Amino acid sequence: MDLSKIENFQDAVVTVMGLGRYKQGSGLGAAKWLIRHGAQTIITDLKDEVELEESMSLVMDWYHKYRDMYPNRTIYAPLFVLGEHREEDFVDVDCVVQNPGVPSESEFIVAARAKGVSIESDVSLFFRYCPYAIIAVTGTKGKTTTTKMIGEMLEKIDEKTVIAGNIKVSPLEMLDEILTRGEPTLIVLELSSWLLESMPQAFIDLKRGPDISVLTNVYPDHLNRYHSYGHYIHSKEIIYEWQSEEQYTVLNWDHETVRSMETKVKGKLFWCSKIDQPEHDGCYVREDGMIVFRREMAETEIIPLAEVGLKGEHSVSNILTSVASGLLRGIPVEVVRQVAREFKGVSDRQELVREVDEISYINDTTATNPTAVVAALKHFGADKDVILIAGGMDKMLDYEPMTDEIPKACKHVILFEGDASDKIEKLLNGKVSIETGVKSMKEAVTRAKAVSSVGDIVLLSPGAASFNLFANEFDRGEQFREEVRNL
């Protein structure tokens, strides 16, 4: 399919693989956009009609609205194929839009590729047709915090800033408005490794990558989906592989794996580090504690590290990469400084939900790997007063660093049912009080309350996947918030 113009979607047959349940998520966003632009849209998902009833209803509501809105355009009713995938919906079509939750190794994606069918994502389509500069952020940890912090800087300049991607918001939801308005728009997108894997063909066709690429770090994660850690690392490197010499790359000097990528960068490289690197352009913490930005050896003082709003040692690299990205995008220093002082973080990441009977309940649901759990335990567990709610399904990760830290920080551990929990329990080997086999968030919170006392911290920080008990990590976090509100 010729993807050079949006108009070419009119009458094209396009399969959306993975509808999802987020109202502004990738699947729904892509389906709505395709229907609006006259594609004959097939929506296929392994979930059934009961699970996807609300999403289907939203799609059909928009279909009827588009028929009224575009009387001179042929608007086709979508075809839903649920509870299964059919090969003909992948090989006898013009294009497949792959939801980021769908592995590229899927037999249906492989079959489509073999037939020469165009395979895209909602983000790759956005990149193809958005004419304005894009900041793209990835990393195993910190990418959402960094994206949101950059987004706040951009919103101070333009309230119509687009903040989207792997944060439950499809950028396709905003694309038509951006194009209709015809005015430069500030954009920052969070890209997971799965979304990045959908991007190379778009980057090749456009002969450019993101205008500013940000890579926070790379830790072992999703190894149940990738052949090796090296394969996972390469998925992150896609963010800068097709950049031009005039585009910017922001990397974390303090992370050894990221630092080793220096020779692969094609754009203008800016490092970020907790230790000043006077010989390199970038954003650093000077010996006197001042955050400084250095460009062509000209140094700008931003704010003392002690005065930033986002606390915690693990947050410093997120602050530095956000400051660097904002300044490279042309945001005034005073605006960057203001956001650095005021930004406190995002929900689902070490979020204080509520204090009940002098017990703090912390939602860290997006800690889906052991490294993130270790960071949370070091932050909250100085007095060994943490009741940790963790575990779930294994992603073929090493849980030993996590189980080494748990006895230092926790008085009690509650584990959800799942094979990751089995590994964690075995590694703990009786070093801390533990309950296993928990089948719901209500049960987990109830058990945590029963063993907690004044001054304790109940911390949801799973270190594992959630799909056996929850729709995803965000559903897990929302259920935690709801149960805590009900206490």
ABEGO torsion letter per residue (X at the ends): XBAABAAAABGBBBBBBEAEABAABAAAAAAAAAAAAGBBBBBBBABBAAAAAAAAAAAAAAAAAAAAABAABBBBBBBBBBGBBBAAAAAABABBBBBAABBAABAAAAAAAAAGBBBBBAAAAAAAABABBBBBBBEABGAAAAAAAAAAAAAAABAABBBBEAAGBBAAAAAAAAAAAGBBBBBBBBBBAAAAAAAAAAAAAAGBBBABBBBABBBBBGAAABABAAAAAAAAAAAAAABBAABBBBBBAABAAAAAAAAABABBBBBBBABBBAABBEBBBBAAGBBBBBBGGBBBBABBAAABABBEAAAAAAAAAAAAAAAAAGBBAAAAAAAAAABAEBBGBGBBABBBGGBBBBBAAABABAAAAAAAAAAAAAAGABBBBBEEBBAGBBAAAAAAAAAAABABBBBBBEAAAAAAAAAAGGABBBBBGBABAAAAAAAAAAABBBGBBBBBBAGBBAAAABABAAAAAAAAAAAAAAX
